[in-house]
Amino acid sequence: MPLTLKPGTLTVASAYPDPPFDLIENGTAGGLDIELMRAICAQLRLTLQTERYSGADFNGIFDELTQHRCDAVISGTTITPGRAKVVLFSQPYLEFNQGVAVNRERTANVTSVADLRGLTAGIQSGNTSDFVAKRLMADGTIAGIKYYPYHGIATALDDLDAGRIGLIIKLHPVISWLVKDRPRLAVPLEVPTHEQLGIAFARDNVALCDAVNGALVTLRGNGELARLEAHWFKAKK
């Protein structure tokens, strides 16, 4: 089969906003993931075409691959056994934990998971943070979970700001970025989930996955991946 759906073009789907991985700046797609894909396209001599996934459940983004509407998915995407049954993943390119955001005025003394007792967690549908929230609810730490559509993260942050929920769980660099302009919100702790991020492909496109893996090896070796990481994770501070 051809390497890409459209010869010479790599069509990549991402869910926005997911900074610092995927964001729109002045109408243009940017972020670490998008810059990484531009670097990969340069290695493979392809032109990058970005597509915006707008579904309510993040896991629906993989339908773009199974129904052959895009070539790849990159969106701060955790590699999980369940997802790996549906799509093919590249080698991991980064690893992070989940972060917990709280309202520092209402819950000023949160320093550990035990301090979340009795609170309600806000979770985006389809996010791997749901695994953490369900575990905390099962052991009696949190009181409940409120789900938001993937594109409803601003509403979740507003609810945390107003005290309508007690915390939000989301990949640590993302939630840290999202609260930086909200002075009442803070990210006082991480949950050590050690989630490896990968680029997803249709399961029948092994050739493209292999080509991208080769490009990732080159970008690690020449320091480009480290440069992108240093730039985007310094930018959020």
Buried (B, 14 or more C-beta within 10 A) or exposed (E): EEBBBEEEBBBBBBBBBBBBBBBBEEEEBBBBBBBBBBBBBBBBEBEBBBBEBEBBBBBBBBBBBEEEEBBBBBBBBBBBEEBEEBBBBBBBBBEBBBBBBBBBEBBEEBEEBEBBEEBBBBBBBBBBBBBBBBEBBEEEBBBEBBBBBBBBBEEBBEBBBEEBBBBBBBBBBBBBBBBBEBEBBBBBBBBEBEBBBBBBBBBEBEEBBBBBBBBBEBBEEEEBBEEBBEEBBEEEE
